[in-house]
Structures are given as C-alpha cells and as structure tokens.
Amino acid sequence: MDLKKTCNAALLAILLAGFSMAANAQLEILDRVVAVVDEDVILESEVQRRLATIYAQIQQSGTQPPPQNVLTQQVLERLISERLQLNMGYKAGIRISDAELNDAMGRIAAGNQLTMEQYIEQIHASGSTLSNVREEIRDEMILMRVQQAQVMRRIRISEQELDNFLNSEEGRFMSSPDVNVGHILLPVPSGANPDQVNDILTRAQDLMNQARTGTDFRQLAMANSADQTALQGGDLGWRKMAQLPGVFIEAVEGLDLGEVSEPIRSGAGYHLLKLYERRGGGEQLIEQHFARHILIKPNEIRDQETVVDQLNTLRDRIAAGEDFALLAKEFSEDTGSALTGGELGWSTPGMFVPEFEQVMGSIAINEVSVPFRSQFGWHILQVIERRKQDFSENITRNRAQNVLRQRKYEEELQVWLQEIRDEAFVEIKNAGTAEVAEPTAS
C-alpha cells in the first residue's frame, strides 16, 4: 500500500514537472528577456513593438531601412537608455498626472490640425491602442524632465562667455532690434559732376520735405525710387537692425517712429528712410507681480472637492481679517514658500505655469483669488504689489545664455547618456532575436 502511494506520488510529481516545463516553454515562446538593465528587464515584445513603429515610419518616409539586425541593435540600445532614464525618474518621484497627459495629447492633436476625436481615430487606424500611445507619451514626458534636470545642471555659462558672445557679430545680431523701414533711392551715376550731384541732393531734400509734411512715403517711393523695392512702395519689411547696410543703421537708430531721415549718401546715391515700426531693443518695461499663495494637493484621503472646500474656507477667513501669511504657514503644502507666508517674490513673465500667471495678472491688488488648479495642485493667490521694471539688459543676457545653453545641451546630453550607460549593469541576453517583417514597398 505504501509502495503504491509512493509510486502515485512520484508519477504526480513527474506529470507536474512536465506541465511546468511545457508552461515555461510556452512562456518562452510567447515572450522572453532580451536584456537585463540593473534590476529591470527588457522583453522581446517591447523590441518588436518599437521595431514595428520604426518600420512604419521608414515606410511612410519612403527611405530604405537598414539591415534588420542593425536596426534591432539600435532599438535595443535605445530601449536600454530609456529604461535607465525612466527608472531615474521614478526614483526621483517624477510623475505625469492624467491632466498633464491629456493637455500634452491635446497639443499634439492641435499641432497636427486634428480634433481629439480625429487624433484617437488616427491612433486606432495605425494599429495601435490609445492606452499604448498614452503610456508612450507619458514616458517621453518623464524622459524630457529627467534629461532637463540632469543635463542642464551640468552646463555652466560664465559671465565672460556671455560677454564674448554678445560682443560677437552673432551676438550683436541677436540683440539687435527688429525694424520695419521704408526706402527711397535716388541714384548718382558714377561719372556725375558736382552740379549733377547737387541737383540729385536737392531732389532728395524736396522728397524728404514732402514726406515730412504729409505726402504718403510709399507713393513717393513708387514714383521716384530706383531701388528694386519701389513697386512695393519702398518697403524693406521687417529686418534686424544689424541686417541693414552700415550707412543705414546710424540713421535709423536716430529716428522716432514715423520719422523720415535726412538724405543719406552712399556709393549708390542718396537714400531716404522712414521708420514705420520697431520691436525689441532699447528699454523694455516688464510688469512684475509680488504674489503669495496657498497650495493644497488632493491625495488618497482628500479628494479634489474637499481641497476646493478647504481653500474656500481659508479664503473666507482671510476676507474676515485673518492673516494670509499665518494661514499659509499653517496650511500651504508648498514647502518652498510656506515658511515665508506663501511669498513668491517678484515674478517675471514665464516664471510660473500659465494657469498661475493668468490668475496673477487678472486679479486686483490684495484680492484673494478663487481656488484654481495647476499641475502642482489647487491654489488661492494674492497679489500684494505690481510694478514695471526695465529688463532690457537682463532679457538680452538671458536670451544669449539660452542660446549658449542649447548649444551645449545636445553635446552634454550625449556625454551624460554614455555615462549612465557605462555605469549601469546591462546584460544582453539575446540581441537580434526580434523578428519583425520589413514592410514591402507598395
């Protein structure tokens, strides 16, 4: 009897082992690990999906795809790099809310001149699913934030670099204002004698006087100018000041809007210029706000409605005479400003998210806004003071700094990506196994 039980148990164990082996074999056929990345893995199905997407893009562009083994290796390396960055983002607490994701998808649809419904139909028509596309966009947003955070802090622009750039020809061009100028040319023949030159100058002065006393400059240009823009009323259109001929720049710099210059002599003849419009350069007054806020975030035990009710209660307490700063210290979940009573200091345009700036610019001094939402949570906001400041030099230097940062960014990004790849534990199990049929040319 015991022998029979033992045999049955042994047979059952063999059968279970067989089923287990068969199940594992089936799992291996369905999917398998192609790379281990630190404590994570990349599956063959992920490589296949990415390959299918890339082949579809290549086919749409009409170009010849590289050999599949080459493309597969490139895709695998890209997935390894992305996985390393995504894991860094998750560990750093970077999360993309559904609201942010919806906004991003809305911008993508609008950028392709599609409604959201048309964009979703396009996704389904491509053979993908909405959930897959949402996750891909979410991952791209996390990657962008990780890269910006990690790479930008590695880039340093010295004051000397800024000065050198601004003093260069390119820097002067960048900081040059845009001007909209009208032009009349009265040519002076190369063999003209002094009397002829004086006659042409007198004619130029007469045209200047007509323009200054109300005659339409464009009509004068069409009737008298020998420049190729004459039939367009002499309009040079919008140009950077630095793009104008050297003899024009000093004259235009001295003109007020709508003013016509004195005749300007060049090798070609006499010129008259009219300044129609100017953008940039000179004094740039920026409206600043000195604001404070209280931030409360929804969580697992406090839904959005509860948060709004709490902020409305705080708003009523402030209206009844309680101190905004004391309430901010007690209730605000913005750790950066709560200790200073919610104060955010003097702002400049672009410093805060659009929802914040829209409210900040629309409420009266000392008014407390109704609760509003941003990507960070729900806020009430108060503007204590407004002022206009001349930021022309700051704006020019910030613009130059951004140009230099962007130039260094791509180079530094590649260095950083290689560094995190070298420092990671990566074991490629079976590269090149993904079998995706290359599309045939139609």
C-alpha positions as CSV (number, residue, x, y, z in Angstrom):
1,M,0.0,0.0,0.0
2,D,2.8,2.4,0.9
3,L,4.6,1.4,-2.2
4,K,1.6,2.2,-4.3
5,K,1.2,5.6,-2.7
6,T,4.9,6.3,-3.3
7,C,4.6,5.4,-7.0
8,N,1.5,7.6,-7.4
9,A,3.3,10.5,-5.7
10,A,6.3,10.0,-8.0
11,L,4.1,9.8,-11.1
12,L,2.2,13.0,-10.0
13,A,5.5,14.8,-9.5
14,I,6.7,13.8,-12.9
15,L,3.4,15.0,-14.5
16,L,3.6,18.3,-12.7
17,A,7.2,18.8,-13.7
18,G,6.2,18.1,-17.3
19,F,3.4,20.5,-17.2
20,S,5.7,23.1,-15.6
21,M,8.3,22.6,-18.3
22,A,5.7,22.8,-21.0
23,A,4.3,26.0,-19.5
24,N,7.7,27.6,-19.2
25,A,8.5,26.6,-22.8
26,Q,5.2,28.2,-23.9
27,L,6.1,31.4,-22.0
28,E,9.5,31.5,-23.6
29,I,7.9,31.2,-27.0
30,L,5.4,34.0,-26.2
31,D,8.0,36.4,-24.8
32,R,11.5,36.4,-23.4
33,V,14.0,38.6,-21.7
34,V,16.5,40.1,-24.2
35,A,18.3,42.4,-21.8
36,V,18.7,42.9,-18.0
37,V,19.1,46.6,-17.1
38,D,20.1,47.0,-13.4
39,E,17.1,45.5,-11.6
40,D,14.8,45.7,-14.6
41,V,14.4,43.7,-17.8
42,I,13.6,44.4,-21.5
43,L,11.3,41.9,-23.2
44,E,11.4,40.8,-26.8
45,S,7.8,42.1,-27.2
46,E,9.0,45.6,-26.4
47,V,11.7,45.4,-29.1
48,Q,9.1,44.1,-31.6
49,R,6.7,46.9,-30.9
50,R,9.4,49.5,-31.3
51,L,10.7,47.9,-34.5
52,A,7.2,47.8,-35.9
53,T,6.7,51.5,-35.2
54,I,10.1,52.4,-36.8
55,Y,9.4,50.3,-39.9
56,A,6.1,52.1,-40.3
57,Q,7.8,55.4,-40.1
58,I,10.5,54.4,-42.5
59,Q,7.9,53.1,-45.0
60,Q,6.0,56.4,-44.7
61,S,9.1,58.4,-45.4
62,G,9.9,56.3,-48.5
63,T,13.5,55.6,-47.4
64,Q,15.4,52.3,-47.5
65,P,15.6,50.7,-44.0
66,P,19.0,49.4,-42.7
67,P,19.5,45.7,-42.3
68,Q,17.2,44.3,-39.6
69,N,20.0,43.1,-37.3
70,V,21.5,46.6,-37.3
71,L,18.1,48.3,-36.6
72,T,17.3,45.7,-33.9
73,Q,20.6,46.5,-32.1
74,Q,19.9,50.2,-32.3
75,V,16.4,49.8,-31.0
76,L,17.7,47.7,-28.1
77,E,20.3,50.3,-27.2
78,R,17.6,53.0,-27.3
79,L,15.3,50.9,-25.0
80,I,18.2,50.3,-22.6
81,S,18.9,54.1,-22.4
82,E,15.3,54.9,-22.0
83,R,14.8,52.3,-19.2
84,L,17.8,53.7,-17.3
85,Q,16.3,57.3,-17.5
86,L,12.8,56.2,-16.6
87,N,14.0,54.4,-13.5
88,M,15.9,57.5,-12.5
89,G,12.7,59.5,-13.0
90,Y,10.6,57.1,-10.9
91,K,13.2,57.1,-8.1
92,A,13.2,60.9,-8.2
93,G,9.4,61.0,-7.8
94,I,8.7,62.3,-11.3
95,R,5.1,61.6,-12.1
96,I,2.9,62.7,-15.0
97,S,-0.7,63.3,-14.0
98,D,-3.6,62.4,-16.2
99,A,-4.4,66.1,-16.6
100,E,-0.9,66.9,-17.8
101,L,-1.0,63.9,-20.2
102,N,-4.4,65.0,-21.6
103,D,-3.0,68.5,-22.1
104,A,0.0,67.1,-24.0
105,M,-2.2,64.9,-26.2
106,G,-4.4,67.9,-26.9
107,R,-1.3,69.9,-28.0
108,I,-0.2,67.0,-30.3
109,A,-3.6,66.8,-31.9
110,A,-3.8,70.6,-32.4
111,G,-0.2,70.6,-33.8
112,N,-1.4,68.1,-36.4
113,Q,-4.6,70.2,-37.0
114,L,-6.8,67.4,-35.6
115,T,-9.5,67.3,-33.1
116,M,-9.0,65.0,-30.2
117,E,-11.6,62.6,-31.7
118,Q,-9.7,62.6,-35.0
119,Y,-6.4,62.0,-33.3
120,I,-7.8,59.0,-31.4
121,E,-9.2,57.6,-34.7
122,Q,-5.8,58.1,-36.3
123,I,-4.2,56.1,-33.4
124,H,-6.6,53.2,-33.9
125,A,-6.2,53.3,-37.7
126,S,-2.4,52.9,-37.2
127,G,-2.9,49.6,-35.4
128,S,-2.0,51.0,-32.0
129,T,-4.2,51.4,-29.0
130,L,-5.0,54.6,-27.0
131,S,-3.6,53.1,-23.8
132,N,-0.3,52.3,-25.5
133,V,0.0,55.8,-27.0
134,R,-0.8,57.4,-23.7
135,E,1.9,55.4,-22.0
136,E,4.4,56.2,-24.7
137,I,3.7,60.0,-24.4
138,R,3.9,59.7,-20.6
139,D,7.3,58.1,-20.8
140,E,8.5,60.7,-23.3
141,M,7.4,63.5,-20.8
142,I,9.3,61.7,-18.0
143,L,12.4,61.3,-20.2
144,M,12.3,65.0,-21.1
145,R,12.1,66.1,-17.4
146,V,14.9,63.7,-16.4
147,Q,17.1,65.0,-19.2
148,Q,16.4,68.6,-18.4
149,A,17.1,68.2,-14.7
150,Q,20.2,66.1,-15.1
151,V,21.8,67.8,-18.1
152,M,21.0,71.5,-17.5
153,R,22.6,71.4,-14.1
154,R,25.9,70.2,-15.7
155,I,26.0,73.2,-18.0
156,R,27.8,76.4,-16.8
157,I,27.9,79.6,-18.7
158,S,30.4,82.1,-17.4
159,E,29.9,85.9,-17.5
160,Q,33.0,86.1,-19.7
161,E,31.4,83.6,-22.2
162,L,28.2,85.8,-22.2
163,D,30.2,88.9,-22.8
164,N,32.2,87.4,-25.6
165,F,29.1,86.1,-27.3
166,L,27.2,89.5,-27.0
167,N,30.3,91.3,-28.4
168,S,30.5,88.9,-31.4
169,E,28.8,89.6,-34.7
170,E,26.2,86.9,-34.0
171,G,25.6,88.3,-30.5
172,R,25.1,91.8,-31.8
173,F,22.7,90.5,-34.5
174,M,20.7,88.6,-31.8
175,S,20.3,91.6,-29.6
176,S,19.6,94.0,-32.4
177,P,16.0,95.3,-32.6
178,D,13.7,94.5,-35.4
179,V,12.7,97.4,-37.6
180,N,10.1,98.0,-40.4
181,V,11.6,100.5,-42.8
182,G,10.6,102.3,-46.0
183,H,13.3,103.3,-48.5
184,I,13.8,105.7,-51.5
185,L,16.9,105.6,-53.6
186,L,18.0,108.4,-55.9
187,P,21.0,107.0,-57.8
188,V,24.1,109.1,-58.6
189,P,25.8,108.0,-61.8
190,S,29.5,107.1,-61.3
191,G,30.6,109.9,-63.7
192,A,28.3,112.6,-62.3
193,N,29.8,116.1,-62.0
194,P,29.3,118.2,-58.8
195,D,26.4,120.1,-60.3
196,Q,24.6,116.9,-61.2
197,V,25.2,115.5,-57.6
198,N,23.8,118.7,-56.1
199,D,20.7,118.5,-58.3
200,I,20.1,114.9,-57.1
201,L,20.7,116.0,-53.4
202,T,18.2,118.9,-53.9
203,R,15.6,116.5,-55.3
204,A,16.2,114.1,-52.3
205,Q,15.7,117.1,-49.9
206,D,12.5,118.0,-51.7
207,L,11.1,114.4,-51.4
208,M,12.1,114.5,-47.7
209,N,10.1,117.7,-47.1
210,Q,7.1,116.3,-49.0
211,A,7.2,113.1,-46.8
212,R,7.6,115.1,-43.6
213,T,4.7,117.4,-44.5
214,G,2.2,114.6,-45.1
215,T,2.7,113.1,-48.5
216,D,2.5,109.3,-48.5
217,F,6.0,107.9,-48.4
218,R,5.0,104.8,-50.3
219,Q,3.6,106.9,-53.2
220,L,6.8,108.9,-53.3
221,A,8.8,105.7,-53.4
222,M,6.8,104.2,-56.3
223,A,7.1,107.4,-58.3
224,N,10.7,108.3,-57.6
225,S,12.8,105.4,-56.2
226,A,15.3,103.5,-58.3
227,D,15.5,100.7,-55.7
228,Q,14.1,97.3,-56.5
229,T,11.5,97.7,-53.8
230,A,10.0,100.8,-55.5
231,L,6.9,98.9,-56.8
232,Q,6.2,97.8,-53.2
233,G,6.2,101.4,-52.0
234,G,9.9,101.1,-51.0
235,D,9.0,98.7,-48.1
236,L,12.1,96.8,-46.9
237,G,9.8,94.9,-44.5
238,W,10.8,93.7,-41.0
239,R,14.6,93.3,-40.7
240,K,17.1,93.0,-37.9
241,M,18.7,96.4,-37.5
242,A,22.1,94.6,-37.9
243,Q,20.9,93.4,-41.3
244,L,20.7,96.9,-42.7
245,P,23.6,98.4,-44.6
246,G,26.0,100.1,-42.3
247,V,25.2,103.6,-43.6
248,F,21.5,103.0,-42.7
249,I,22.0,101.8,-39.1
250,E,23.1,105.1,-37.6
251,A,20.3,107.0,-39.4
252,V,17.6,104.5,-38.3
253,E,18.8,104.5,-34.7
254,G,18.2,108.2,-34.5
255,L,14.7,108.1,-36.0
256,D,11.4,108.2,-34.0
257,L,8.5,106.1,-35.2
258,G,7.0,107.6,-38.4
259,E,10.0,110.0,-38.9
260,V,11.8,110.4,-42.3
261,S,15.6,110.7,-42.3
262,E,17.8,113.3,-43.9
263,P,19.3,112.3,-47.3
264,I,22.0,109.6,-46.7
265,R,24.9,109.4,-49.2
266,S,26.3,106.0,-50.2
267,G,28.2,104.8,-53.2
268,A,24.9,104.1,-54.9
269,G,23.4,107.6,-54.4
270,Y,21.1,109.3,-52.0
271,H,18.7,107.4,-49.7
272,L,15.7,108.4,-47.7
273,L,14.5,106.1,-44.9
274,K,11.2,106.1,-43.0
275,L,10.9,104.1,-39.7
276,Y,7.4,102.6,-39.6
277,E,7.8,100.2,-36.6
278,R,10.4,98.9,-34.1
279,R,10.4,95.8,-32.0
280,G,12.9,94.9,-29.2
281,G,16.0,96.8,-28.3
282,G,16.1,99.8,-26.1
283,E,14.1,100.0,-22.9
284,Q,11.8,97.0,-22.2
285,L,9.4,97.5,-19.4
286,I,8.1,94.3,-17.8
287,E,5.2,94.1,-15.4
288,Q,6.1,92.3,-12.3
289,H,3.9,90.9,-9.6
290,F,4.8,90.4,-5.9
291,A,2.4,87.5,-5.0
292,R,1.8,84.9,-2.3
293,H,-0.2,81.7,-2.4
294,I,-1.5,78.7,-0.5
295,L,-1.2,75.3,-2.2
296,I,-3.2,72.2,-1.2
297,K,-2.9,68.9,-3.1
298,P,-5.5,66.2,-3.4
299,N,-4.4,62.8,-2.1
300,E,-5.7,59.3,-1.3
301,I,-7.8,60.6,1.7
302,R,-8.6,64.1,0.4
303,D,-10.4,64.4,-3.0
304,Q,-10.5,67.4,-5.2
305,E,-13.8,68.6,-3.9
306,T,-12.6,68.6,-0.3
307,V,-9.5,70.5,-1.3
308,V,-11.5,73.2,-3.0
309,D,-13.8,73.5,0.0
310,Q,-10.8,73.8,2.3
311,L,-9.3,76.6,0.2
312,N,-12.7,78.4,0.0
313,T,-12.8,78.3,3.8
314,L,-9.3,79.8,4.1
315,R,-10.3,82.5,1.6
316,D,-13.3,83.4,3.7
317,R,-11.1,83.5,6.8
318,I,-8.8,85.9,5.1
319,A,-11.7,88.1,4.0
320,A,-12.8,88.1,7.6
321,G,-9.5,89.6,8.6
322,E,-7.2,86.7,9.3
323,D,-3.5,87.0,8.2
324,F,-2.8,85.3,4.9
325,A,0.8,84.7,5.8
326,L,-0.1,82.9,9.0
327,L,-2.6,80.7,7.2
328,A,-0.1,79.9,4.5
329,K,2.5,78.8,7.1
330,E,-0.1,76.5,8.7
331,F,-1.8,75.1,5.6
332,S,0.2,75.5,2.5
333,E,1.9,72.4,1.1
334,D,4.4,74.4,-1.0
335,T,7.4,73.8,1.2
336,G,9.4,76.4,-0.7
337,S,7.2,79.3,0.2
338,A,5.1,78.2,3.2
339,L,7.8,79.3,5.8
340,T,7.8,82.8,4.3
341,G,4.0,83.1,4.5
342,G,3.5,81.9,0.9
343,E,5.5,84.7,-0.6
344,L,6.9,84.0,-4.1
345,G,8.9,87.3,-4.5
346,W,8.9,89.5,-7.6
347,S,7.9,87.5,-10.7
348,T,8.9,87.8,-14.4
349,P,6.8,86.6,-17.4
350,G,7.3,82.8,-17.9
351,M,8.4,82.2,-14.3
352,F,5.3,80.3,-13.4
353,V,2.9,77.9,-15.1
354,P,0.3,79.6,-17.4
355,E,-2.6,79.0,-15.1
356,F,-0.8,80.7,-12.3
357,E,0.3,83.7,-14.4
358,Q,-3.2,84.1,-15.9
359,V,-4.8,84.5,-12.4
360,M,-1.9,86.6,-11.2
361,G,-2.4,89.1,-14.0
362,S,-6.2,89.3,-13.7
363,I,-6.9,89.9,-10.0
364,A,-6.8,93.2,-8.2
365,I,-4.1,94.2,-5.7
366,N,-4.8,92.4,-2.3
367,E,-7.7,90.4,-3.8
368,V,-7.6,86.7,-2.9
369,S,-8.4,84.6,-6.0
370,V,-10.9,81.8,-6.1
371,P,-9.3,78.3,-5.9
372,F,-7.7,77.3,-9.2
373,R,-5.8,74.3,-10.4
374,S,-2.3,73.9,-11.8
375,Q,-0.2,70.8,-12.4
376,F,1.0,71.1,-8.8
377,G,-2.4,71.1,-7.1
378,W,-5.0,73.7,-6.1
379,H,-4.1,77.3,-5.1
380,I,-5.5,80.5,-3.8
381,L,-3.4,83.5,-4.8
382,Q,-3.0,87.1,-3.6
383,V,-1.0,89.9,-5.5
384,I,0.4,92.4,-2.9
385,E,2.1,94.8,-5.4
386,R,2.7,95.4,-9.1
387,R,5.5,97.4,-10.8
388,K,7.1,97.9,-14.2
389,Q,10.9,97.3,-14.4
390,D,13.3,97.8,-17.3
391,F,14.7,94.4,-18.0
392,S,16.2,95.1,-21.4
393,E,19.8,94.1,-20.3
394,N,18.5,91.1,-18.3
395,I,16.4,89.9,-21.2
396,T,19.3,90.3,-23.7
397,R,21.7,88.4,-21.4
398,N,19.1,85.7,-20.6
399,R,18.4,85.2,-24.3
400,A,22.1,84.9,-25.0
401,Q,22.5,82.5,-22.1
402,N,19.7,80.3,-23.5
403,V,21.4,80.2,-26.9
404,L,24.6,79.1,-25.4
405,R,22.9,76.6,-23.1
406,Q,21.1,75.0,-26.1
407,R,24.3,74.7,-28.0
408,K,26.0,72.9,-25.1
409,Y,22.9,70.9,-24.3
410,E,23.0,68.3,-27.1
411,E,26.7,67.7,-26.6
412,E,26.3,67.4,-22.9
413,L,23.2,65.1,-23.2
414,Q,25.2,62.6,-25.3
415,V,28.0,62.6,-22.7
416,W,25.6,62.1,-19.9
417,L,23.7,59.3,-21.7
418,Q,27.0,57.5,-22.3
419,E,28.0,57.9,-18.6
420,I,24.8,56.4,-17.3
421,R,25.1,53.6,-19.8
422,D,28.7,52.8,-18.7
423,E,27.8,52.9,-15.0
424,A,24.7,50.6,-15.3
425,F,24.7,46.9,-15.1
426,V,23.5,45.7,-18.5
427,E,23.4,42.1,-19.7
428,I,22.1,41.5,-23.2
429,K,20.6,38.0,-23.3
430,N,19.7,37.5,-26.9
431,A,20.0,40.6,-29.1
432,G,18.7,40.5,-32.6
433,T,16.0,37.8,-31.9
434,A,13.1,40.0,-32.6
435,E,11.5,39.0,-35.8
436,V,9.5,41.8,-37.5
437,A,8.7,41.6,-41.1
438,E,10.0,44.5,-43.1
439,P,7.2,46.2,-45.0
440,T,7.2,45.7,-48.7
441,A,7.2,48.7,-50.9
442,S,3.8,49.4,-52.2
